[in-house]
Amino acid sequence: MPAPVNTFKRGLKEGRLQIGLWQALGSPNAVEICAGAGYDWLLLDAEHGPSDVPRLAEQLRAMRGSPSHAIIRPPIGETWVIKQMLDIGAQTVLVPMVHDAGLAAEMVKAVRYPPQGIRGVGAALARASDFNRIGDYLQTANDEICLLVQVESCVAIDNLDAICAVEGVDGVFIGPSDLAADMGYLGRPGASEVQEVVEQSIGRILAAGKAAGILIGDLGLAKRYCEFGATFVGIGNDVGLLGNASARLLKDFKDAKPTQPTAGAKVY
């Protein structure tokens, strides 16, 4: 039996638009709820969220059987970190802070078994192979791993063409917040100067034959990026959803008028 088909990677190859949601709370319950909402992918964030390896494994389990594909963002692009992410069952990783083609090439090797790469052979002990129940995992895993690299600095933008030229990189993700900060627009990713670079970068990524991705909370901008050809687009995060909805509920209560009870009234 081969490794499971990576439906997200297949979608990138087909040029299908795939919409995702960031998961930063580190909560398996929150992930399970969001996994049933219909998003194409959920990003489990170990860079800025409070998720270590055991907690990430629980979040992956919470997604099992859902229509959403799991992407893990490790805290850093290091071979040993990537190995752990893959062994707990991640098939797609988004590596942050990839500033040059050299690091991109290292990450390609990190996600592949020899002789194509340097991933350690230990999946028989891990969740990735369903604890050694997937007999052909070692022989088929490389083809189903998807590597996304994140460009989010002026240096990375300068090196973008070289990063895109690295064989084995499946998609390039633009990080607008860090890019804006590095350009001198901290907290202002919507600044016209930043947006000009973002839009140009999407074009450069597509011209190189790679899939382009981005996270943006402005739904109008998200639609604009889709029109430009970005195919994996994050449109929000669990922290924002909970924070905004909880504040809105309290406001709605304060604005509400007393009403008579009805049979359709709900407690929860």
N, C-alpha and C positions, 0 to 999 in steps of 0.2 A: 504493500500500500504506500503510495507516494505522500509527500507533504501536502497539506491542504492548499487548494488554489487560492492565490492572493487576488481577490476580486478587485481590490483597490488598484493594484499594479496593472491588472488587465484593463481597468477603466482608463488609466493614464495612457496606455498604449493605444486605446481606441479613441482617445480625445474626448471622452465623456466628461461633462461637468459633474463634479462631486462636491457636495456642500457639507461642511463639517462644523463641529462645535468643540470648543476648548473645555477640558476638564482640569481645573486647577485646585479644587477642594481636596482632592485625594480621597474622596469618599466612595466606596463601592456602591453604597445605596444611591448616591447621586448619579453615578455612572450608569447603574442599572435603569434608573428612571429615564435618563436622557437617551439611553440606547434603544428604548422603545418608542422614541419620538419620531423616528423616520429619517434621521440624518444619515448620510452616506458614510461618514467617518466621525470618530471621536478622537481627539488628541489628549492623551494622558500625559500631563505635564510634570516631569521630574526636574525641570530646570528652575522654574519659579514656584511650583507647587510643592507641598510637604510630602512628597511620595518617595519612599525608598523601594528597594526591590520587593520585599514581601508585600507591601501595600499595592504596588503596581500589579503583582500577580493576582491579588484579590480583585482588583478592578478588571483585569482581563477575564477572570472567571465570571464576574458580574455581567460581562458582555457576551458570554458564550451563548450561541443560538440566536442572537439578535441580528437584525439586518445591517447594523453599523459595523464598520471595519475599525479596528484599533490601530492607532498610530502612537508610538511612544516617543516623547522628546526627552532624551537623557540630559543630565546636567551639564555634560561636557563631551566633546568628541575624543574620547580615549578608548583604545582597543578593549581594555578589560571591562569598561562600563558597557560598551556595545555588546560584548559577549554575554553579559548577564541579562541584558534586555532581550536578546534573542533566545536564550535558554529558557526564560520563563514563558516564552510563547509569542513574543512580538514578531510579526512578519514585515512590519514597516516601521522604520525609525526616521525621525527628523532630527538631524544633528545641528545644534545651534552654533553660531559664531564660526562659520567656515569662511575664512578670509582669503584663502588661496587654493590653487589647484593641488598643491602638495598635500594639504590636509584632506581635501576631497578624495584624492587617490588613496590615502591611508584608510579612510573610512570605507572605500570600496573593498579593500582587502579585509577589513575588520568584519564585514558582514558575510564573507564567503569562506567556505572550507577550502583547504589546500586541494589541488595546487593553484587554484585561482586566487586564494586568499590565505589568511592566517587565523581564521576563527578556530578556537580550540574545540577538540572533539570530545564532548561530554554530554551531549543531548540525551543519551540513553538514561541519564540520571535526572532528567529535567522534564518540565511540562511541554516543551517544544515538540518532542516526539511522542507526546501522550504517554510519557514514562516508558518509552521503548516499545509501545504498542504499534507505532508506525514503522513498519519494518524497513521501508526504503527511504526513511527520512534523510539520512546522510547523503544519499545519491541524488535526491531531488530538492533539497532545501534551498540551494543556491538560486535556482530558477524562480523561487517564489518569494525571495526576500526583496523588498523594495527600499531603496536608499534615497532619502530626500535630504538635501543640504540647505542650510539657511544662510542667506547672505544679508547682512544687516550692518554694514559699515562702509565707509567711503573706500577703504582699501579693497573690500570684497567687490564693490561695484567696479572699481578699476580692473579687478582681476576676473570679472564675470565671464568674459568670453573663454578664458582659459579654464575656469571652473566647469563651464558647460561642456567643454571639449573632453572632459574626463569620462572615459568609457566606464559604464557601471553606475553612474549617477542617473537615477530615474526621473528626478524632478528637482527643481530649484525653487525654494521658498523665500520670498522677500519679507524681511522683518521690519515693518515700517516704523515701529517705535524706537528701536535702537538706531536705525538708520537716521531718523529725524534728529535724535540726540547727537549722533556723531557729526551731523551736518550743521549743528548749532541751533536746532529747533526743538529742544527738549520739551516733551509733552505736546508737541504740535505736529503730529504726523500728517495732518491735513493741509499744512502749509503748501502753497503752490510750488515752491522750490523743491520740496520733498516729493510732491505728487508728480512733478515732471520727471524726476529720476526714477520713480516707481514705474511710471508708464513706459518710459524708454527701456527700463530693465526687463519688463514683461516682453516687450518686442524682441529684445536681444536673446532672451531665453528661448522663445518660440522659434526664432530664426536658427538657433543652434540645434533644433530638433528635440528639445527637452520640454517636459511639462512644467508649467509655471503655477505657483501657488502663493497665497497671501492670507493674512488674517486682518480683518477690519470690522469694527463695530458699526460703522456707518453703512447702512444697507444700500443707500444710493451709490456710494463708492464701490461697494461689493458688486453690485450689478454692472457698474462701469468696467470693473476689472474683468468680469465675465465676458463682456462684449469685446474686450481687448484680446481675449483668448485664454485667460487664466482658467485652469480646469480643476484645481483643488483649492477651494476658498472657504476659510473659516469666517463665520458671521457673528460669533458671540462666544460667551463663556459662562460656565455655571455660577461663578461668583457674581457676575453682573445680573444674571437672571434672578438669583435668589435675593440679592440686594435690592434690585429695582422692584421686583414683585412684592416683597415684604413692605417696602415703603409705600407702594401704590395701594396696597390693601388697607393700610392704616389711614391713608388719606381718603380713600373711598368710604371707609366707615364714618369718618368725621363729616363727610359731605352727605351721607345717606339720611333719608327721612324715615321715621318709623312707619311700618306697614303692618297690615293684618297678616296673620299666619296663613299659609297655603299648603296644600298637600305635597307640592313639589319642593318645599323648603329643605335645604340640606344642612347637616351639621358640619361635615367636612368639605 
